[in-house]
Amino acid sequence: MAWLCLALAGGALLAFLVQLLRWRRADGDLTLLWAEKCGKKPEHELRGKVVWVTGASSGIGEELSYQLAKLGALLAISARREDELQRVKKKCLQISSLSENDILVLRLDLTDRSSHEAATNSVLKHFGKIDVLVNNGGRSQRSLFVDTNLDVYSAIIELNYLGTISLTKHVLNHMIQRKKGKIVTVSSVMGIMGAPLATGYCASKHALQGFFNSLRTELTDYPEISVIQICPGPVQSQIIQNVFTENLAKSIENSGDQSHKMPTERCARLTLVSVANDVQEAWISDHPYLAVCYLWQYAPTWAWWLMNRMGKRRIQNFKSGIDADASYSRKKK
């Protein structure tokens, strides 16, 4: 009997060490990485699906459009800059077998909520259905609260939160009629934790987390409608160039080196894995942000202590004119 107990204890210890090693090398939460290895493949689940991507003119939304096109998904791509959307469409057609009519360019301003019903109807008229809505439009922030005008906070909430849930409302009505669909929202690890220089951005992402977690509970009568939240950490994209600062008229002067952040391609791939496998909340990040997500979830007192230390360095970096996350994100080779 003693040998059996020792064997079980040894097996448990080995399993723990394996998981610890996986976690140490992870760039996403372990549920997501298990789905990537053993779950459904986006190539099988998303081919032929109608996917509407907002914020598709740059960054994560642009890369999602390219990867979806390669998978054979039918695309509606939206953003404010139609010329950039046309550029994205052109590349999608070059790298895929899609035809001109398989990609709808639809200019959309998330802050113009009165236009969202008409935009939804345009997508439905073109494709006849919407299988997946990817709420990716939004802007980040780089400014200290004490220096920031309150109208900046109003603009952040209007764009990141109210614009997102407004569009979701119109698309969800269609999905409820069909009794199936996927609502995918690109939130942020900042929707899980708090960080300096992004008080308004964090607030908007916390609002999205609370809203979609609550919405999911209202849709239990529709088991084939999925509510999926994607929480990326620092990613190589144009998000820094477009951030809100202390006033609406000011843009950031130096975005700094972004090479230490997760490649956009990897973030987009893990996002599509999450969609294919209906992962309700996916954390997509390198360490230390991934570690802080786990701490924030399971040991918040330690998380507050760690973020205070990281936050001080983050502010120092920002004031020195380098990327706020540069000194502790894992360098990409």
C-alpha positions as CSV (number, residue, x, y, z in Angstrom):
1,M,0.0,0.0,0.0
2,A,2.9,2.3,0.8
3,W,4.4,1.9,-2.6
4,L,1.0,2.8,-4.2
5,C,0.9,6.0,-2.2
6,L,4.4,6.9,-3.2
7,A,3.6,6.2,-6.8
8,L,0.6,8.4,-6.7
9,A,2.5,11.1,-5.0
10,G,5.3,10.8,-7.5
11,G,2.8,10.9,-10.4
12,A,1.1,14.0,-9.0
13,L,4.5,15.8,-8.5
14,L,5.5,14.9,-12.0
15,A,2.2,16.2,-13.4
16,F,2.7,19.4,-11.5
17,L,6.2,19.9,-12.7
18,V,5.1,19.3,-16.3
19,Q,2.4,21.9,-16.0
20,L,4.8,24.3,-14.3
21,L,7.2,23.9,-17.2
22,R,4.4,24.4,-19.7
23,W,3.3,27.5,-17.9
24,R,6.8,28.9,-17.7
25,R,7.1,28.7,-21.5
26,A,3.4,29.6,-22.2
27,D,2.2,32.6,-24.3
28,G,-1.4,31.9,-23.4
29,D,-3.4,30.4,-20.6
30,L,-3.2,26.6,-20.3
31,T,-6.8,26.0,-21.3
32,L,-6.2,27.9,-24.6
33,L,-2.9,26.1,-25.3
34,W,-4.6,22.7,-24.7
35,A,-7.3,23.7,-27.2
36,E,-4.6,24.7,-29.7
37,K,-2.9,21.3,-29.3
38,C,-5.8,18.9,-29.0
39,G,-9.0,20.9,-29.9
40,K,-10.8,21.9,-33.0
41,K,-8.8,23.6,-35.8
42,P,-9.8,27.0,-37.2
43,E,-9.1,25.6,-40.7
44,H,-12.1,23.2,-40.2
45,E,-14.4,25.3,-38.1
46,L,-14.2,28.7,-39.9
47,R,-14.0,27.9,-43.5
48,G,-17.1,29.3,-45.3
49,K,-18.3,31.2,-42.2
50,V,-19.3,34.8,-42.5
51,V,-17.0,36.8,-40.2
52,W,-17.4,40.5,-39.5
53,V,-14.2,42.1,-38.2
54,T,-14.2,45.7,-36.8
55,G,-10.9,47.6,-36.4
56,A,-9.7,45.7,-39.5
57,S,-7.5,48.4,-41.0
58,S,-4.5,47.8,-38.8
59,G,-3.0,45.7,-36.0
60,I,-4.8,42.6,-34.7
61,G,-7.9,43.2,-36.8
62,E,-5.8,43.4,-40.0
63,E,-3.9,40.2,-39.2
64,L,-7.2,38.4,-38.3
65,S,-8.5,39.4,-41.7
66,Y,-5.5,37.9,-43.5
67,Q,-5.6,34.6,-41.5
68,L,-9.4,34.3,-42.0
69,A,-9.0,34.9,-45.7
70,K,-6.5,32.1,-45.9
71,L,-8.9,29.8,-44.0
72,G,-11.6,30.5,-46.6
73,A,-13.9,32.6,-44.4
74,L,-16.2,35.2,-46.0
75,L,-15.3,38.6,-44.7
76,A,-16.9,41.9,-43.8
77,I,-14.1,44.2,-42.7
78,S,-14.8,47.6,-41.0
79,A,-13.0,50.6,-39.7
80,R,-13.1,54.4,-40.2
81,R,-10.5,54.5,-42.9
82,E,-11.9,53.1,-46.1
83,D,-8.7,53.4,-48.1
84,E,-6.9,51.3,-45.6
85,L,-9.7,48.7,-45.7
86,Q,-9.3,48.5,-49.5
87,R,-5.6,47.9,-49.0
88,V,-6.4,45.0,-46.6
89,K,-9.0,43.6,-49.0
90,K,-6.5,43.7,-51.8
91,K,-4.0,41.7,-49.8
92,C,-6.6,39.2,-48.6
93,L,-7.5,38.5,-52.3
94,Q,-3.8,38.0,-53.1
95,I,-3.1,35.5,-50.4
96,S,-6.3,33.5,-50.6
97,S,-8.7,31.8,-53.0
98,L,-11.5,34.3,-52.2
99,S,-13.3,36.3,-54.9
100,E,-14.0,40.0,-55.0
101,N,-17.6,39.4,-53.7
102,D,-16.4,37.3,-50.8
103,I,-15.0,40.4,-49.0
104,L,-17.2,43.3,-48.1
105,V,-15.5,46.6,-47.2
106,L,-17.8,48.5,-44.9
107,R,-16.7,51.8,-43.4
108,L,-17.8,52.1,-39.8
109,D,-17.4,54.6,-37.0
110,L,-18.1,52.8,-33.7
111,T,-18.9,56.1,-32.0
112,D,-21.7,56.8,-34.5
113,R,-24.2,54.4,-32.9
114,S,-27.0,55.6,-35.1
115,S,-25.3,53.9,-38.1
116,H,-24.9,50.5,-36.5
117,E,-28.3,49.1,-37.5
118,A,-27.8,50.1,-41.1
119,A,-24.3,48.6,-41.1
120,T,-25.6,45.3,-39.8
121,N,-28.3,45.3,-42.5
122,S,-25.6,45.9,-45.1
123,V,-23.7,42.8,-44.1
124,L,-26.8,40.7,-43.9
125,K,-27.9,42.0,-47.3
126,H,-24.5,41.1,-48.8
127,F,-24.0,37.6,-47.2
128,G,-27.4,36.7,-45.9
129,K,-26.1,35.9,-42.4
130,I,-23.4,36.7,-39.8
131,D,-21.8,33.7,-38.2
132,V,-19.1,35.5,-36.2
133,L,-18.8,39.1,-35.0
134,V,-15.3,40.1,-34.0
135,N,-15.4,43.3,-31.9
136,N,-11.9,44.5,-32.3
137,G,-12.3,48.2,-32.8
138,G,-10.9,50.5,-30.1
139,R,-8.0,52.6,-28.8
140,S,-5.6,52.4,-25.9
141,Q,-4.3,55.1,-23.6
142,R,-0.9,56.5,-22.4
143,S,-1.4,59.2,-19.8
144,L,-1.5,59.7,-16.1
145,F,-4.9,60.3,-14.6
146,V,-3.8,63.6,-12.9
147,D,-2.8,65.0,-16.2
148,T,-5.8,63.8,-18.3
149,N,-8.9,65.7,-19.2
150,L,-12.2,64.1,-18.4
151,D,-13.4,64.3,-22.0
152,V,-10.7,61.8,-22.8
153,Y,-12.4,59.3,-20.5
154,S,-15.7,60.0,-22.1
155,A,-14.3,59.4,-25.6
156,I,-12.7,56.1,-24.4
157,I,-15.9,54.8,-23.0
158,E,-17.9,55.9,-26.0
159,L,-15.6,54.1,-28.4
160,N,-14.3,51.0,-26.6
161,Y,-17.4,50.2,-24.6
162,L,-20.6,51.8,-25.8
163,G,-19.7,51.5,-29.5
164,T,-18.9,47.8,-29.0
165,I,-22.1,46.9,-27.2
166,S,-24.2,48.9,-29.6
167,L,-23.0,47.0,-32.6
168,T,-23.3,43.7,-30.6
169,K,-26.9,44.5,-29.9
170,H,-27.9,44.7,-33.6
171,V,-25.9,41.6,-34.6
172,L,-27.1,39.6,-31.6
173,N,-30.8,40.1,-32.7
174,H,-29.9,38.3,-35.9
175,M,-28.1,35.5,-34.1
176,I,-31.0,35.0,-31.7
177,Q,-33.3,34.6,-34.7
178,R,-31.0,32.0,-36.2
179,K,-30.3,30.5,-32.7
180,K,-26.6,30.4,-33.4
181,G,-23.5,32.5,-33.8
182,K,-20.4,33.7,-32.0
183,I,-19.8,37.1,-30.4
184,V,-16.0,37.6,-30.1
185,T,-14.7,40.7,-28.3
186,V,-11.0,41.6,-28.2
187,S,-10.7,42.9,-24.6
188,S,-7.2,43.0,-23.0
189,V,-5.3,41.7,-20.0
190,M,-6.0,45.2,-18.8
191,G,-9.6,44.1,-18.5
192,I,-8.4,41.6,-15.8
193,M,-5.8,43.7,-14.0
194,G,-5.1,47.4,-13.4
195,A,-2.1,49.3,-14.7
196,P,-0.8,52.9,-14.7
197,L,-1.0,55.1,-17.8
198,A,-4.2,53.3,-18.8
199,T,-6.8,54.1,-16.2
200,G,-9.5,55.0,-18.8
201,Y,-8.5,52.1,-21.1
202,C,-8.6,49.6,-18.2
203,A,-12.0,50.9,-17.1
204,S,-13.4,50.4,-20.6
205,K,-12.0,46.9,-20.8
206,H,-13.3,46.0,-17.3
207,A,-16.7,47.3,-18.5
208,L,-16.6,45.0,-21.5
209,Q,-15.6,42.0,-19.3
210,G,-18.5,42.6,-16.9
211,F,-20.9,43.2,-19.8
212,F,-20.1,40.1,-21.8
213,N,-19.8,37.9,-18.7
214,S,-23.3,39.0,-17.8
215,L,-24.6,38.7,-21.3
216,R,-23.5,35.1,-21.5
217,T,-25.8,34.3,-18.5
218,E,-28.7,35.8,-20.4
219,L,-28.2,33.5,-23.4
220,T,-28.4,30.1,-21.7
221,D,-31.6,29.4,-23.8
222,Y,-29.3,29.7,-26.9
223,P,-26.5,27.2,-26.3
224,E,-25.2,27.6,-29.9
225,I,-24.6,31.4,-29.3
226,S,-21.1,31.7,-27.9
227,V,-19.7,34.8,-26.1
228,I,-15.9,34.8,-26.3
229,Q,-13.6,37.3,-24.7
230,I,-10.0,37.6,-26.0
231,C,-7.5,39.2,-23.6
232,P,-4.2,40.0,-25.3
233,G,-1.2,41.4,-23.6
234,P,1.3,43.6,-25.4
235,V,1.2,42.9,-29.1
236,Q,3.2,44.3,-32.0
237,S,0.7,46.6,-33.7
238,Q,-0.1,50.2,-34.4
239,I,-2.1,50.5,-31.1
240,I,0.6,52.8,-29.5
241,Q,0.6,55.2,-32.4
242,N,-3.2,55.7,-32.0
243,V,-3.5,55.9,-28.2
244,F,-5.5,58.5,-26.3
245,T,-3.2,60.9,-24.4
246,E,-4.0,63.6,-21.8
247,N,-6.1,65.6,-24.2
248,L,-8.0,64.6,-27.3
249,A,-6.0,66.9,-29.6
250,K,-2.6,65.4,-28.7
251,S,-1.0,62.2,-30.1
252,I,1.9,60.3,-28.8
253,E,5.2,61.5,-30.2
254,N,7.4,58.4,-29.8
255,S,5.8,54.9,-29.8
256,G,9.2,53.3,-29.0
257,D,10.5,49.9,-30.0
258,Q,7.8,47.3,-30.2
259,S,9.9,44.3,-31.1
260,H,9.8,42.8,-27.6
261,K,6.1,42.3,-27.8
262,M,4.2,39.2,-29.1
263,P,4.0,39.0,-32.9
264,T,0.6,40.0,-34.2
265,E,0.5,36.8,-36.2
266,R,0.7,34.7,-33.1
267,C,-2.0,36.7,-31.3
268,A,-4.3,36.3,-34.2
269,R,-3.8,32.6,-34.5
270,L,-4.5,32.0,-30.8
271,T,-7.6,34.2,-31.2
272,L,-8.9,32.0,-34.0
273,V,-8.1,28.9,-31.9
274,S,-10.3,30.4,-29.2
275,V,-13.1,31.1,-31.6
276,A,-13.0,27.6,-33.1
277,N,-13.1,26.0,-29.6
278,D,-15.5,28.4,-27.9
279,V,-13.0,29.3,-25.2
280,Q,-15.1,31.7,-23.2
281,E,-12.1,33.8,-22.0
282,A,-8.6,33.5,-23.4
283,W,-5.5,35.1,-22.0
284,I,-3.0,35.7,-24.8
285,S,0.3,37.1,-23.5
286,D,3.9,36.4,-22.7
287,H,5.2,36.7,-19.2
288,P,5.1,38.7,-16.9
289,Y,1.6,39.8,-17.9
290,L,0.4,36.2,-18.2
291,A,1.8,35.5,-14.7
292,V,0.0,38.6,-13.4
293,C,-3.3,37.4,-14.9
294,Y,-3.0,34.2,-12.9
295,L,-2.0,36.1,-9.7
296,W,-4.9,38.5,-10.2
297,Q,-7.3,35.6,-10.5
298,Y,-6.0,33.4,-7.7
299,A,-3.7,35.6,-5.4
300,P,-4.8,39.2,-5.8
301,T,-2.8,40.5,-2.9
302,W,0.4,39.3,-4.5
303,A,-0.8,40.7,-7.8
304,W,-1.3,44.2,-6.4
305,W,2.2,44.1,-4.9
306,L,3.7,43.0,-8.2
307,M,1.8,45.5,-10.3
308,N,2.9,48.3,-8.0
309,R,6.5,47.4,-8.7
310,M,5.9,46.9,-12.4
311,G,3.9,50.1,-12.6
312,K,6.6,52.3,-11.2
313,R,9.0,51.0,-13.9
314,R,6.2,51.4,-16.5
315,I,5.8,55.1,-15.6
316,Q,9.6,55.7,-15.7
317,N,9.8,54.1,-19.1
318,F,7.0,56.3,-20.4
319,K,8.6,59.5,-19.1
320,S,11.9,58.5,-20.6
321,G,10.3,58.2,-24.1
322,I,10.6,54.4,-24.5
323,D,7.9,51.9,-24.7
324,A,6.2,51.5,-21.3
325,D,6.5,47.7,-21.3
326,A,10.0,47.5,-22.7
327,S,12.0,46.6,-19.6
328,Y,10.2,43.5,-18.5
329,S,8.6,41.9,-21.6
330,R,10.4,38.9,-23.1
331,K,12.6,39.9,-26.0
332,K,11.6,38.2,-29.3
333,K,14.3,36.7,-31.3
